[in-house]
Amino acid sequence: MKTTPKFVICIDNNEYPASLELHKIYRALPDKDAEADGDMRIIDESGEDYLFPADYFIPVELPQTVIRVLNKSYAHA
């Protein structure tokens, strides 16, 4: 079964201003080990996935049309 990507909004970038933009939507990738440690795996400004503190983000529910457009844009990045 294919999982739907999770999207989050950055609410704190104090320690990572070059990697994260405040109030921007980011794609979060599933990572149970990171979540157990209080982190999230995020595709950051470099286009790569890295671990960041989970409390730097809040999850957002987006309409399916927006999710499709975002997923398509990530595929071309």
C-alpha positions as CSV (number, residue, x, y, z in Angstrom):
1,M,0.0,0.0,0.0
2,K,1.3,3.4,-1.0
3,T,1.4,6.0,1.9
4,T,0.4,9.5,1.3
5,P,3.2,12.0,1.9
6,K,2.8,14.1,5.0
7,F,3.2,17.9,4.8
8,V,4.2,20.2,7.6
9,I,4.7,23.9,8.1
10,C,7.9,25.2,9.6
11,I,7.2,27.2,12.8
12,D,10.8,27.5,14.0
13,N,14.0,27.8,12.1
14,N,16.3,29.5,14.7
15,E,19.0,26.8,14.6
16,Y,18.7,26.1,10.8
17,P,18.0,29.4,8.9
18,A,19.8,28.2,5.8
19,S,18.0,24.9,5.7
20,L,14.5,25.9,6.7
21,E,12.2,28.8,5.8
22,L,9.8,29.9,8.5
23,H,6.1,29.4,7.5
24,K,7.0,27.3,4.5
25,I,5.3,23.9,3.7
26,Y,7.8,21.0,3.7
27,R,7.4,17.3,2.8
28,A,8.0,15.0,5.8
29,L,9.1,11.4,5.1
30,P,8.2,8.5,7.4
31,D,10.9,7.6,9.8
32,K,9.8,5.7,12.9
33,D,13.3,5.8,14.5
34,A,13.4,9.6,14.1
35,E,9.9,10.0,15.5
36,A,10.8,7.9,18.5
37,D,13.7,10.4,19.2
38,G,11.4,13.4,18.7
39,D,12.6,14.3,15.2
40,M,11.2,14.4,11.7
41,R,12.8,13.6,8.4
42,I,12.2,16.6,6.2
43,I,13.1,17.5,2.6
44,D,14.8,20.8,3.3
45,E,15.9,23.7,1.1
46,S,18.8,21.6,-0.3
47,G,16.3,19.1,-1.7
48,E,17.7,16.4,0.5
49,D,16.1,14.8,3.5
50,Y,17.5,15.5,7.0
51,L,16.4,15.1,10.6
52,F,15.1,18.2,12.4
53,P,13.3,18.5,15.8
54,A,9.6,17.6,15.3
55,D,8.6,20.7,17.4
56,Y,9.9,22.9,14.6
57,F,6.8,21.8,12.5
58,I,3.1,21.5,12.6
59,P,1.3,19.0,10.4
60,V,-1.2,20.3,7.8
61,E,-3.9,18.6,6.0
62,L,-4.1,19.7,2.4
63,P,-6.8,19.1,-0.3
64,Q,-6.0,16.2,-2.6
65,T,-5.6,18.5,-5.6
66,V,-2.9,20.4,-3.7
67,I,-1.2,17.2,-2.7
68,R,-1.2,16.0,-6.3
69,V,0.4,19.2,-7.5
70,L,3.1,19.2,-4.8
71,N,3.9,15.5,-5.4
72,K,4.2,16.3,-9.1
73,S,6.6,19.2,-8.4
74,Y,8.7,17.1,-6.1
75,A,9.0,14.4,-8.8
76,H,10.5,17.0,-11.2
77,A,12.9,18.6,-8.6
